[in-house]
Amino acid sequence: MVIFIKIIVNILKRIIFAFLLLYSLNLSIKSFGIIIPINIFNIMVTTILGVPGIVCLVILKLFII
């Protein structure tokens, strides 16, 4: 039971960190006209991949959308 709670807490910490990372990224690059929306998909990509996930989201925003 304790292991299960530790896993849940770890996942929640990663999700909160991903949200804060996306928010701070938006604050710092909005002067360039780039805004990465904070939605469940982007938070999950950032949670799973970390900083490389954010780089991928920025590249997608710049070149595809």
C-alpha positions as a printed Julia matrix, in Angstrom:
65×3 Matrix{Float64}:
  0.0    0.0     0.0
  2.83   2.39    0.83
  4.52   1.72   -2.51
  1.29   2.52   -4.34
  1.01   5.86   -2.53
  4.64   6.69   -3.33
  4.02   6.01   -7.02
  0.91   8.23   -7.04
  2.76  11.05   -5.26
  5.66  10.77   -7.71
  3.31  10.98  -10.7
  1.52  13.99   -9.21
  4.85  15.74   -8.61
  5.84  15.17  -12.23
  2.5   16.51  -13.49
  2.79  19.64  -11.33
  6.38  20.16  -12.48
  5.29  19.78  -16.12
  2.54  22.37  -15.62
  4.94  24.83  -14.02
  7.52  24.21  -16.73
  4.98  24.9   -19.49
  3.73  27.99  -17.69
  7.23  29.41  -17.25
  8.05  28.61  -20.87
  4.96  30.51  -22.0
  5.96  33.49  -19.88
  9.44  33.58  -21.34
  8.65  33.03  -25.05
  5.39  34.91  -25.44
  7.38  37.97  -26.55
  8.36  35.97  -29.64
  4.72  35.27  -30.45
  4.88  31.6   -29.53
  2.36  30.22  -27.07
  2.25  26.54  -26.16
 -1.25  25.84  -24.85
 -1.45  24.24  -21.43
 -3.77  21.3   -21.98
 -3.81  17.68  -20.9
 -1.96  16.47  -24.02
  0.92  18.91  -23.6
  1.15  18.24  -19.89
  1.31  14.48  -20.48
  3.98  14.87  -23.19
  6.03  17.02  -20.81
  5.43  14.63  -17.9
  6.57  11.59  -19.86
  9.4   13.09  -21.94
 10.52  16.02  -19.79
 12.6   18.76  -21.41
 12.92  16.93  -24.76
  9.12  16.85  -24.84
  8.99  20.61  -24.44
 11.54  21.03  -27.21
  9.36  18.83  -29.45
  6.27  20.89  -28.61
  8.07  24.13  -29.48
  9.35  22.68  -32.75
  5.86  21.49  -33.62
  4.46  24.92  -32.85
  7.1   26.69  -34.94
  7.13  24.54  -38.04
  3.81  22.75  -38.32
  1.13  24.89  -36.76
